[in-house]
Amino acid sequence: MSDATIPVALPERAVPGGSASDPAIVEPVASARNVAVDAYRGFVMLLMMGEVLQLAAVSKALPGNWFWALLGYNQSHVEWAGCSLHDMIQPSFSFLVGVALPYSIASRLRKGGTFGVMFVHALWRSLLLAALGIFLRSLHGPQTNFTFEDTLTQIGCGYPFLFLLGFRSPRWQWGAFGAILFGYWLAWALYPAPGPHFNYPAVGVPADWPHNFTGFASHWNKNSNLGLAFDQWFLNLFPRTKPFAYNEGGYLTLSFIPTLGTMILGLIAGRWLRSEAPRIPLKKFVVAGCIGVLAGLLLHFSGICPVVKRIWSPAWTLFSGGICFLFLAAFSWVIDVKKQRKWAYPLVVIGMNSIAAYLIAHLCEEFVSSSLKIHLGMRPFQIFGSAFEPLLFGAAMLAIYWLMLRWMYVRKIFLRI
């Protein structure tokens, strides 16, 4: 998602007037791609584009098969509390934006950029990301769908604050992270919890929905929380075909605040990568990852704050952020420590053009799908039976997506914001 070149371990020199301990103003002498970060980003984009494989449909066609049930589960979002592999797409997006920021700042400083000019660019980038997210959510609607829970809009809303933190010390970054999570948790905890007679069907939640919490944790129930109250005011400030009452999935505009927490964790990871070069800080990544996961689980099972991705609860920020650290550690260990890089090429092709991959997945699905049906028909995809037809058809679509990205990669065409 970043326009920054992310250097591998390289010597550094301090920018005049700066301190060598400040990650925002220490400048790499040369630039080279960090293959581990590109591969991680490519893996995340592949998970998103891989929705066309329809593994949940295959699982449904093969009831009782644990293997396909597992794959189907991990290509679907959990209904409320918990986590699947698919739920890690958006946190990883956000985390990797933070990882790239220290390098982006250093690159612009090296080219003579000033804080004022860079901050204006950050604001412009934020606006473009939010506008692109709104555009993609409006594709098949009768008018602009002003909604701010999309991955791009969430990142766009928090990016200017992340940029400012990129110029602050680690103490500031950790302090901001803690203040964001605690302040957000406190605001939700103080907002009235739904009572026993709350009208859940009026906000799109069945009365017998099994995922509602009881007790203190009910502050984080679906469509009966502080975030929905804000959206019922905020989203109705924009023109709509009908008044906004609730989001069917429970997603919220205010989630950009704890999402900023996820991006700050990425910012800290990027600072570690730069400050400890040429060494890879694997131990820090693993320790941070384990602490995040365990802290999120502790908050969840103690009833203090549940792990819910759809509303990006503070516990989710910790839990998913921990997993992001572990993913980064795994990719760095295989690629940078063990020097196993050739296998990562298909992921790097995707990861170096993440904006293009995002747009291809959202804009080209109908065109590619209809073209395959017109020119090949469905018979080639039925060779293993009807249960596997959606998988084979989706694999063909995914291969076309990748070939489009490879064509761009070979010709050095990279979309940047």
C-alpha positions as CSV (number, residue, x, y, z in Angstrom):
1,M,0.0,0.0,0.0
2,S,3.0,2.3,0.3
3,D,5.0,4.2,-2.3
4,A,8.1,3.7,-0.3
5,T,11.0,1.6,-1.2
6,I,11.7,-0.5,1.9
7,P,15.5,-1.0,2.2
8,V,17.1,-4.1,3.5
9,A,20.0,-3.9,6.0
10,L,22.1,-0.9,4.8
11,P,24.4,1.6,6.3
12,E,22.8,4.9,7.3
13,R,23.7,8.5,7.7
14,A,22.0,11.1,9.8
15,V,20.1,13.9,8.2
16,P,21.6,17.3,9.2
17,G,20.0,18.7,12.3
18,G,18.7,15.3,13.3
19,S,19.6,12.6,15.8
20,A,20.8,9.2,14.7
21,S,18.4,7.7,17.3
22,D,15.3,9.3,15.6
23,P,13.9,6.7,13.1
24,A,12.2,9.4,11.1
25,I,15.3,11.4,10.3
26,V,17.9,8.7,9.8
27,E,18.4,8.3,6.1
28,P,19.6,5.2,4.2
29,V,22.4,5.8,1.8
30,A,21.0,3.4,-0.7
31,S,17.8,1.7,-1.5
32,A,16.8,-1.9,-2.1
33,R,13.6,-3.9,-1.8
34,N,12.9,-5.8,1.4
35,V,11.8,-9.0,-0.1
36,A,10.3,-10.3,3.2
37,V,8.0,-7.3,3.5
38,D,7.0,-7.5,-0.2
39,A,6.3,-11.2,0.2
40,Y,4.2,-10.6,3.3
41,R,2.2,-7.9,1.5
42,G,1.8,-10.2,-1.5
43,F,0.6,-13.0,0.7
44,V,-2.1,-10.7,2.1
45,M,-3.2,-9.5,-1.3
46,L,-3.3,-13.1,-2.5
47,L,-5.7,-13.9,0.4
48,M,-7.9,-11.1,-0.7
49,M,-7.8,-11.9,-4.4
50,G,-8.2,-15.6,-3.5
51,E,-11.8,-15.0,-2.5
52,V,-12.7,-16.1,-6.1
53,L,-11.6,-19.7,-5.2
54,Q,-14.9,-20.0,-3.2
55,L,-13.5,-22.5,-0.7
56,A,-16.6,-22.0,1.5
57,A,-18.8,-23.2,-1.4
58,V,-16.6,-26.3,-1.9
59,S,-16.9,-27.0,1.8
60,K,-20.6,-26.7,1.7
61,A,-20.8,-29.1,-1.2
62,L,-18.6,-31.6,0.7
63,P,-20.3,-31.8,4.2
64,G,-18.4,-33.6,6.8
65,N,-15.0,-33.2,5.2
66,W,-12.8,-31.5,7.8
67,F,-10.1,-30.4,5.3
68,W,-12.4,-28.4,3.2
69,A,-14.3,-27.2,6.2
70,L,-11.0,-25.8,7.6
71,L,-10.2,-24.1,4.3
72,G,-13.7,-22.7,4.0
73,Y,-13.6,-21.3,7.5
74,N,-10.3,-19.6,6.9
75,Q,-11.6,-17.9,3.7
76,S,-14.6,-16.5,5.5
77,H,-15.0,-13.8,8.1
78,V,-16.1,-14.9,11.5
79,E,-19.6,-13.7,12.4
80,W,-18.5,-11.8,15.5
81,A,-15.9,-12.8,18.1
82,G,-12.8,-14.8,17.1
83,C,-10.5,-14.9,14.1
84,S,-9.9,-16.7,10.8
85,L,-7.1,-16.3,8.3
86,H,-9.4,-14.1,6.2
87,D,-9.9,-11.8,9.1
88,M,-6.2,-11.0,9.1
89,I,-6.2,-9.3,5.7
90,Q,-7.2,-5.8,6.8
91,P,-5.0,-5.8,9.9
92,S,-2.0,-6.8,7.8
93,F,-2.8,-4.1,5.3
94,S,-2.8,-1.5,8.1
95,F,0.3,-3.0,9.8
96,L,2.3,-2.9,6.6
97,V,1.4,0.7,6.0
98,G,3.1,1.5,9.3
99,V,6.1,-0.7,8.5
100,A,6.7,1.3,5.3
101,L,6.3,4.8,6.8
102,P,9.8,5.2,8.3
103,Y,11.4,4.3,4.9
104,S,9.0,6.6,3.1
105,I,9.9,9.5,5.3
106,A,13.6,8.8,5.0
107,S,13.3,8.6,1.2
108,R,11.6,11.9,0.9
109,L,14.1,13.6,3.2
110,R,16.9,12.3,1.1
111,K,15.3,13.9,-1.9
112,G,15.1,17.2,-0.2
113,G,11.6,17.1,1.2
114,T,10.6,19.3,4.1
115,F,8.1,18.4,6.9
116,G,5.5,20.8,5.6
117,V,5.6,19.5,2.0
118,M,5.5,15.9,3.3
119,F,2.6,16.6,5.6
120,V,0.6,18.1,2.8
121,H,1.4,15.0,0.7
122,A,0.2,12.8,3.6
123,L,-3.1,14.7,3.8
124,W,-3.5,14.3,0.0
125,R,-2.7,10.6,0.2
126,S,-5.2,10.2,3.0
127,L,-7.9,11.9,0.9
128,L,-7.1,9.8,-2.1
129,L,-7.3,6.5,-0.1
130,A,-10.6,7.5,1.5
131,A,-12.0,8.6,-1.9
132,L,-10.9,5.4,-3.6
133,G,-12.5,3.3,-0.8
134,I,-15.8,5.2,-1.2
135,F,-15.6,4.9,-5.0
136,L,-15.2,1.1,-4.8
137,R,-18.1,0.8,-2.4
138,S,-20.3,2.8,-4.7
139,L,-19.7,0.8,-7.9
140,H,-23.1,-0.8,-8.2
141,G,-25.2,1.8,-6.3
142,P,-27.6,4.4,-7.5
143,Q,-25.4,7.2,-6.0
144,T,-22.2,7.7,-4.1
145,N,-22.2,5.5,-1.0
146,F,-20.5,7.5,1.7
147,T,-19.2,4.8,3.9
148,F,-16.0,4.8,5.9
149,E,-15.5,1.2,7.1
150,D,-13.7,0.0,4.0
151,T,-10.0,-0.9,4.3
152,L,-8.8,2.0,2.3
153,T,-11.0,4.6,4.0
154,Q,-10.0,3.3,7.4
155,I,-6.3,3.6,6.5
156,G,-6.9,7.0,5.0
157,C,-8.7,8.4,8.0
158,G,-5.8,7.5,10.3
159,Y,-2.8,8.1,8.0
160,P,-2.2,11.8,8.8
161,F,-1.9,10.9,12.5
162,L,0.4,8.1,11.8
163,F,2.6,10.4,9.7
164,L,2.9,12.8,12.6
165,L,3.9,10.0,14.9
166,G,6.6,9.0,12.4
167,F,8.5,12.1,13.4
168,R,8.2,11.4,17.1
169,S,10.3,9.3,19.5
170,P,9.5,5.7,20.4
171,R,8.1,6.9,23.7
172,W,5.6,9.0,21.9
173,Q,4.6,6.2,19.6
174,W,4.1,3.7,22.4
175,G,2.3,6.4,24.5
176,A,0.0,7.2,21.6
177,F,-0.7,3.5,21.1
178,G,-1.6,3.0,24.8
179,A,-3.7,6.2,24.9
180,I,-5.7,5.2,21.8
181,L,-6.5,1.7,23.0
182,F,-7.4,2.7,26.6
183,G,-9.3,5.8,25.6
184,Y,-11.3,3.9,22.9
185,W,-12.0,1.1,25.4
186,L,-13.1,3.5,28.1
187,A,-15.5,5.4,25.7
188,W,-17.2,2.1,24.8
189,A,-17.3,1.0,28.4
190,L,-19.0,4.2,29.5
191,Y,-21.6,4.1,26.7
192,P,-24.8,2.4,28.0
193,A,-24.9,-1.3,27.3
194,P,-28.0,-2.7,25.6
195,G,-30.5,-3.8,28.2
196,P,-32.4,-7.1,28.4
197,H,-35.2,-5.7,26.3
198,F,-33.1,-4.0,23.6
199,N,-34.7,-4.3,20.2
200,Y,-32.0,-6.1,18.3
201,P,-34.1,-6.9,15.1
202,A,-34.5,-3.1,14.7
203,V,-30.8,-2.9,14.0
204,G,-30.5,-6.0,11.8
205,V,-29.6,-8.5,14.5
206,P,-31.9,-11.5,15.0
207,A,-33.3,-11.8,18.4
208,D,-31.8,-15.3,18.8
209,W,-28.4,-14.4,17.4
210,P,-26.0,-16.6,19.3
211,H,-23.0,-14.2,19.3
212,N,-24.2,-11.5,21.6
213,F,-22.3,-11.1,24.9
214,T,-23.8,-10.8,28.3
215,G,-22.6,-8.8,31.3
216,F,-19.9,-6.1,30.9
217,A,-18.8,-7.5,27.5
218,S,-22.3,-6.6,26.0
219,H,-20.9,-3.1,25.5
220,W,-19.3,-4.7,22.4
221,N,-22.5,-6.3,21.0
222,K,-23.4,-5.9,17.3
223,N,-25.2,-2.7,16.3
224,S,-25.9,-1.7,19.9
225,N,-22.8,0.2,20.7
226,L,-21.1,3.6,20.7
227,G,-19.9,3.1,17.2
228,L,-23.3,2.7,15.7
229,A,-24.7,5.7,17.6
230,F,-21.9,7.8,16.0
231,D,-22.7,6.4,12.5
232,Q,-26.4,7.0,12.9
233,W,-25.5,10.7,13.3
234,F,-22.4,11.0,11.1
235,L,-23.4,9.0,8.0
236,N,-26.7,10.7,7.8
237,L,-24.9,14.0,7.2
238,F,-24.2,12.7,3.7
239,P,-26.8,12.3,0.9
240,R,-28.3,8.8,0.9
241,T,-31.1,7.0,-0.8
242,K,-32.5,6.3,2.6
243,P,-31.5,7.2,6.2
244,F,-28.7,5.1,7.6
245,A,-29.9,2.8,10.4
246,Y,-27.1,0.2,10.7
247,N,-24.4,-1.7,8.9
248,E,-25.5,-5.3,8.2
249,G,-22.0,-6.6,9.1
250,G,-21.7,-4.4,12.2
251,Y,-18.8,-2.4,10.7
252,L,-18.2,1.1,11.9
253,T,-16.6,4.4,10.9
254,L,-14.9,4.9,14.3
255,S,-12.9,1.7,13.8
256,F,-10.3,3.9,12.2
257,I,-9.2,4.9,15.7
258,P,-8.1,1.5,16.9
259,T,-7.0,0.7,13.3
260,L,-4.5,3.5,13.8
261,G,-3.2,1.5,16.7
262,T,-2.5,-1.4,14.4
263,M,-0.7,1.0,12.0
264,I,1.4,2.3,15.0
265,L,2.5,-1.3,15.7
266,G,3.6,-1.5,12.1
267,L,5.4,1.8,12.5
268,I,7.3,0.4,15.5
269,A,8.2,-2.7,13.5
270,G,9.5,-0.6,10.7
271,R,11.6,1.4,13.1
272,W,13.1,-1.7,14.6
273,L,14.0,-3.0,11.1
274,R,15.8,0.3,10.3
275,S,17.5,0.9,13.6
276,E,18.9,-2.6,14.0
277,A,20.1,-3.0,10.4
278,P,21.9,-5.1,9.2
279,R,20.5,-7.4,11.9
280,I,16.9,-8.6,11.6
281,P,15.1,-8.1,15.0
282,L,13.4,-11.5,15.0
283,K,13.4,-11.8,18.8
284,K,11.6,-8.5,19.1
285,F,9.1,-9.5,16.5
286,V,8.3,-12.8,18.2
287,V,8.2,-11.3,21.7
288,A,5.9,-8.5,20.6
289,G,3.8,-11.0,18.7
290,C,3.3,-13.3,21.6
291,I,2.6,-10.4,24.0
292,G,0.0,-9.0,21.7
293,V,-1.8,-12.3,21.1
294,L,-1.8,-13.2,24.8
295,A,-2.9,-9.8,25.9
296,G,-5.8,-9.9,23.4
297,L,-6.9,-13.3,24.6
298,L,-6.6,-12.3,28.3
299,L,-8.9,-9.3,27.7
300,H,-11.3,-11.5,25.8
301,F,-11.6,-14.4,28.3
302,S,-11.7,-12.1,31.3
303,G,-14.7,-10.3,29.8
304,I,-12.9,-6.9,29.9
305,C,-13.0,-6.5,26.1
306,P,-13.8,-9.2,23.5
307,V,-11.7,-9.9,20.4
308,V,-14.0,-8.7,17.6
309,K,-12.6,-7.7,14.2
310,R,-15.8,-6.2,12.8
311,I,-15.7,-3.3,15.3
312,W,-12.0,-3.4,15.8
313,S,-12.1,-3.7,19.5
314,P,-8.9,-2.8,21.5
315,A,-8.5,-6.5,22.3
316,W,-8.6,-7.2,18.5
317,T,-6.0,-4.6,17.9
318,L,-3.6,-6.3,20.3
319,F,-4.5,-9.9,19.2
320,S,-4.3,-9.2,15.4
321,G,-1.3,-6.9,15.8
322,G,0.5,-9.7,17.6
323,I,-0.2,-12.1,14.7
324,C,1.1,-9.4,12.2
325,F,4.4,-9.3,14.2
326,L,4.6,-13.1,14.0
327,F,3.8,-13.1,10.2
328,L,6.6,-10.5,9.7
329,A,8.9,-12.6,11.8
330,A,8.2,-15.8,9.8
331,F,8.7,-14.1,6.4
332,S,11.9,-12.4,7.6
333,W,13.3,-15.6,9.0
334,V,12.7,-17.6,5.9
335,I,13.7,-14.9,3.4
336,D,16.3,-12.8,5.2
337,V,17.9,-15.3,7.7
338,K,17.6,-18.6,5.7
339,K,18.0,-16.8,2.4
340,Q,15.2,-18.8,0.8
341,R,13.9,-16.2,-1.7
342,K,13.1,-17.9,-5.0
343,W,9.8,-19.3,-3.7
344,A,8.6,-15.8,-2.9
345,Y,8.7,-14.5,-6.4
346,P,4.9,-15.0,-7.1
347,L,4.1,-13.2,-3.9
348,V,6.6,-10.3,-4.6
349,V,5.0,-9.8,-8.0
350,I,1.7,-9.1,-6.1
351,G,3.2,-7.3,-3.1
352,M,5.1,-4.7,-5.1
353,N,1.8,-3.6,-6.8
354,S,-0.7,-3.8,-4.0
355,I,-2.9,-0.9,-5.2
356,A,-3.1,-2.5,-8.6
357,A,-3.9,-5.9,-7.0
358,Y,-6.6,-4.3,-4.9
359,L,-8.2,-2.6,-7.9
360,I,-8.0,-5.7,-10.1
361,A,-9.8,-7.7,-7.4
362,H,-12.6,-5.1,-7.2
363,L,-12.9,-3.9,-10.8
364,C,-12.0,-6.9,-12.9
365,E,-13.9,-9.8,-11.3
366,E,-17.0,-9.6,-13.4
367,F,-15.1,-9.0,-16.7
368,V,-12.7,-11.9,-16.2
369,S,-15.5,-14.2,-15.0
370,S,-17.8,-13.5,-18.0
371,S,-14.9,-13.7,-20.4
372,L,-14.0,-17.2,-19.2
373,K,-17.6,-18.3,-19.4
374,I,-18.0,-16.9,-22.9
375,H,-14.8,-18.4,-24.4
376,L,-14.3,-21.6,-22.4
377,G,-17.7,-22.4,-21.0
378,M,-18.0,-24.2,-17.7
379,R,-17.3,-27.8,-18.8
380,P,-13.5,-27.5,-18.4
381,F,-14.0,-26.6,-14.7
382,Q,-16.3,-29.7,-14.1
383,I,-13.6,-32.4,-14.7
384,F,-13.5,-33.2,-11.0
385,G,-17.2,-32.9,-10.4
386,S,-19.6,-30.1,-9.6
387,A,-18.3,-29.7,-6.0
388,F,-14.9,-28.5,-7.3
389,E,-16.3,-26.4,-10.2
390,P,-16.1,-23.1,-8.2
391,L,-12.6,-23.9,-7.1
392,L,-11.2,-24.6,-10.6
393,F,-13.1,-21.6,-12.0
394,G,-11.7,-19.4,-9.3
395,A,-8.2,-20.7,-9.8
396,A,-8.4,-19.7,-13.5
397,M,-9.5,-16.2,-12.5
398,L,-6.7,-16.0,-9.9
399,A,-4.1,-17.0,-12.5
400,I,-5.3,-14.3,-14.8
401,Y,-5.1,-11.7,-12.0
402,W,-1.5,-12.8,-11.4
403,L,-0.5,-12.7,-15.0
404,M,-1.9,-9.1,-15.2
405,L,0.3,-8.2,-12.2
406,R,3.3,-9.9,-13.7
407,W,2.9,-8.1,-16.9
408,M,3.0,-4.8,-14.9
409,Y,5.9,-6.1,-12.8
410,V,8.1,-7.0,-15.8
411,R,7.4,-3.6,-17.4
412,K,8.0,-1.8,-14.0
413,I,4.5,-0.4,-13.9
414,F,3.6,0.2,-10.3
415,L,0.6,2.1,-9.1
416,R,1.3,4.4,-6.2
417,I,-0.7,6.8,-4.1
